[in-house]
Amino acid sequence: MPKHELNPNLWIDKYADYLFNYTITRVSDREIAQDLVQETFFAGLKSATNFKGDASERTWLISILKRKIIDHYRKINSNKGKAEIRINYKDDESEGDWLEERVADPFDKNAEGDIENKELGLAIHNCLEKLPQKQANIFKMKTIQEFDTEAICNEYGITPSNLWVIIHRARTSLADCLKDSWYK
């Protein structure tokens, strides 16, 4: 199998849209998604000497991007549940600033949140069943099972642009369905 080579001069043209679409479905914030893609390109440039050529450029960049997304959520979750209590005090003997940081108990589960997650999962599943079969299958393969675009196109005999149209229509239909069934 031939070794793959990096060509960072073409990354933006070849992979920016794909990496952005991959990221936006995972972070749901346009600015954060753009930042993560930019960080991915920067990290790729910094670690280009570590590229062995066993995987394609895109696969290698996606693996970097996945770590960036995980780091993003780790950073968010490390700050979640923290409350800062600051008290300025002054008495006859001393004065100062007292700071306490309380971290949420990881065993303190929110039953209501668990129920909402299950209900949302069921709503998504029900909405997926309402999509045309081909559209639902392609959507699941691309967004849930993370199949490669080329593999899906080969299996269904469609072009990459047709694939993205199908994915877009599926997302739009799912959003409309969830508005009706979940956000009531």
Summary of the structure (lengths in Angstrom):
residues: 184
radius of gyration: 22.7
end to end distance: 53.9
largest distance: 82.3
contacts: 426
relative contact order: 0.08
helix: 68%
strand: 9%
